[in-house]
Amino acid sequence: MIRPAWTQALRTACERRAQLCRIAPAVVAGALLWATPAHARDAPPQATVRWLKPSETGPKGKAPGAKLRLLAESPKGEKSYALILSRGDEVLSALSEFARANHVVSGHFTGIGAIRDPEVAWFDPNRKEYEALSQIEQMEVLTLAGDFALGVDGQPLVHAHVSLGRRDGSVWGGHLLRASTSPTLEIFVTTYSQALQKRLDPETGLQLIDPTLEQK
């Protein structure tokens, strides 16, 4: 059967349109991927967010692999320790257990190493709560720093901040809430015989160091 020229042209146009509709999504997706910068395609996932009261930010975990060595002791009672954490040890729990076991009344620490799945926080003075941010990934501990002081109940409290390096070279951190050692964390601690006491600040709901207070 001989088809009129206009019928054949219409059929050809329809076939071409159908073919374009089939390949267009793939072409568009490919173009978008090509146009997206490499650093954006490889960007780390966004953090999971939750809000916590200051009373909810204490250590929660265990550190069965933590190892301790006394490095030096002065006649005035100053002591220096190496606290080495192993894979899976929870960082704040290890520091808290160390402080209780060694009757720490004041001191400070620094550390480097690597951790997994950290949660850090930023304090919102208007809400009087911490905005807690968590990530599920491996990170380098660029700086871990903090101090020990006695809480309002007379027990030692740990206050720690951390700067973490991510795979893409960016830095992420804040007030440390939790982190799992992976594979090691090397913490050097100095403690003092003179106690530092904290008081409850009614304006923020935080326990803050007050150097004018005597040990309870």
C-alpha positions in Angstrom: 0.0 0.0 0.0 1.4 3.3 -1.0 1.0 6.0 1.8 0.6 9.7 0.9 3.8 11.7 1.6 2.2 13.7 4.4 1.2 10.5 6.2 4.6 9.0 6.1 6.1 12.3 7.3 3.7 12.4 10.2 4.5 8.8 11.2 8.2 9.6 11.1 7.8 12.7 13.3 5.8 10.7 15.9 8.4 8.0 16.0 11.1 10.5 16.6 9.1 12.2 19.3 8.5 8.9 21.1 12.2 8.1 20.9 13.1 11.5 22.4 10.6 11.0 25.2 12.3 7.7 26.1 15.8 9.0 26.2 15.2 12.5 27.5 15.1 11.6 31.2 18.4 9.9 31.0 20.0 12.7 29.0 18.7 15.3 31.5 20.0 13.2 34.5 23.3 12.8 32.9 23.6 16.5 32.1 22.7 17.5 35.7 25.3 15.0 37.1 28.0 16.4 34.7 27.1 20.0 35.6 27.3 19.3 39.4 30.8 20.0 40.8 32.7 17.0 42.0 32.9 18.3 45.6 29.1 18.7 45.6 28.5 15.1 44.4 30.9 13.8 47.0 29.6 16.1 49.8 29.0 14.4 53.2 25.5 13.7 54.3 23.6 16.2 56.4 23.7 15.8 60.2 20.8 14.4 62.2 19.5 17.0 64.6 17.8 16.7 68.0 17.3 19.1 71.0 18.6 18.2 74.5 18.4 19.8 77.9 21.7 20.3 79.7 20.8 17.5 82.1 20.4 15.1 79.2 24.0 15.5 77.9 25.9 13.2 80.3 28.0 10.3 79.1 26.2 7.2 78.0 28.3 4.2 77.1 31.3 2.1 78.2 35.0 2.1 77.6 36.3 -1.4 78.6 39.4 -1.1 76.5 40.7 2.2 78.1 44.3 2.0 79.4 45.9 4.4 81.9 49.5 5.2 82.9 50.7 7.7 85.4 53.5 9.7 83.7 54.6 12.2 86.3 53.6 13.5 89.8 54.8 16.7 91.5 55.2 17.4 95.2 52.2 19.8 95.0 49.9 17.0 93.8 49.9 17.7 90.1 49.7 14.5 88.0 50.1 13.7 84.3 48.5 10.7 82.7 48.3 9.0 79.3 44.8 7.7 78.8 44.7 5.5 75.6 41.3 4.4 74.2 40.7 1.3 72.0 38.2 0.6 69.3 34.7 0.9 70.5 35.4 2.9 73.7 33.0 5.7 74.2 35.0 8.9 74.7 33.1 10.8 77.4 32.4 7.6 79.3 36.2 6.9 79.4 37.0 10.4 80.7 34.2 10.3 83.3 35.3 6.8 84.5 38.9 8.1 84.8 37.8 11.1 86.8 35.7 9.1 89.3 38.3 6.3 89.7 41.1 8.8 90.4 39.1 11.3 92.5 39.8 14.1 90.1 38.7 17.6 91.5 40.1 19.7 88.6 42.2 19.2 85.5 42.4 19.4 81.8 43.1 17.2 78.8 43.9 17.1 75.1 43.8 14.3 72.6 44.2 13.2 69.0 43.2 10.0 67.1 40.1 8.9 65.2 36.4 8.2 66.1 33.2 7.0 64.5 29.6 8.2 64.6 30.1 11.4 66.7 27.4 13.6 68.2 28.3 17.2 68.9 26.2 20.1 70.1 25.7 23.9 70.0 24.1 25.6 72.9 21.1 27.9 72.2 20.9 30.5 75.0 17.3 31.4 73.9 16.0 27.9 74.2 18.4 26.9 77.0 19.0 23.7 75.2 21.6 22.0 73.1 21.1 21.5 69.4 22.7 18.1 69.0 24.1 17.1 65.6 25.1 13.5 64.8 26.9 11.9 61.8 27.4 8.2 60.9 30.9 8.2 59.6 34.6 7.8 60.3 36.4 11.0 61.3 39.9 12.1 62.4 40.2 13.8 65.8 42.1 17.0 64.9 41.7 18.4 68.5 40.0 17.1 71.6 40.2 19.5 74.5 38.4 19.9 77.8 38.4 20.2 81.6 37.3 18.5 84.8 35.6 20.3 87.7 33.2 19.2 90.5 29.5 19.5 89.7 26.8 20.8 92.1 26.5 17.2 93.5 30.2 17.1 94.3 31.0 14.6 91.6 33.6 15.3 88.8 32.1 16.5 85.5 33.8 16.4 82.1 33.4 19.3 79.7 34.8 18.5 76.2 35.0 20.2 72.8 36.2 18.5 69.6 37.3 19.5 66.1 36.9 16.6 63.6 38.3 16.1 60.1 36.0 14.6 57.5 36.9 12.6 54.4 36.5 15.6 52.1 38.9 17.7 54.2 36.2 19.8 55.9 36.2 20.3 59.6 33.1 19.6 61.8 32.8 19.9 65.6 31.4 21.4 68.7 30.5 20.5 72.3 31.2 16.7 72.5 28.2 14.5 73.5 29.4 11.1 72.3 31.8 9.4 70.0 33.1 5.8 69.5 36.9 5.4 69.3 38.0 4.0 65.9 40.7 2.7 66.2 42.5 4.7 68.9 42.4 7.9 70.8 45.4 9.2 72.7 44.5 11.5 75.5 47.0 13.3 77.8 45.5 14.4 81.1 46.8 16.8 83.8 45.0 16.9 87.2 45.5 19.2 90.2 44.9 18.9 93.9 43.1 22.2 94.2 39.4 21.7 93.4 37.3 23.7 91.0 33.6 23.9 91.8 30.7 24.4 89.5 27.4 26.3 90.2 24.1 26.1 88.5 23.5 29.2 86.4 19.8 30.0 86.5 20.0 32.1 83.3 21.1 29.2 81.1 20.5 26.1 83.2 24.2 25.1 82.8 26.7 24.1 85.5 29.5 26.7 85.2 32.9 26.8 86.9 33.1 29.4 89.7 36.7 29.7 90.9 35.5 31.6 94.0 33.6 28.6 95.4 35.1 26.2 97.8 34.9 22.4 97.4 31.7 21.0 98.9 
